[in-house]
């Protein structure tokens, strides 16, 4: 074989070896480096996010005394479904202020996050409306699901504008963890 042919064969073998090295060693290494770099960037973003959350939490802890009155006000928006005495007292107070008679019944609620009540009031029509308006403006997170109102049959002891009203109320309750 000629030396020139040997040189071309050696050169071709060398080129093939270099290409194989690039394909089998260098390219996968560069790809791994790129993936590792992207993972580091992703982790850096997570670290920055966690750092920001920690700073926000520290800020909240430092300013908790300032937030505490508002958090207590917020807590009063919810009722304790196992002990709704404060809400019942509230209903009795607005009934007294509205000059209506009231009958309150706690109803088993299907939803765990709410408490349901059936409230029956009896009194003058305008006073019943006043009671309804105060219920709408109550400090509790409530919803009047249904309201039925009917004129009471005139008896000697009732005034001509006497009505009976039935409210079906749904009140947002505190979660058991609160």
PyMOL commands that set and color helices and strands:
alter all, ss='L'
color gray80, all
select helices_A, chain A and resi 3-62+64-75+85-98+125-136
alter helices_A, ss='H'
color red, helices_A
select strands_A, chain A and resi 101-107+114-124+142-151+162-172
alter strands_A, ss='S'
color yellow, strands_A
deselect
rebuild
show_as cartoon
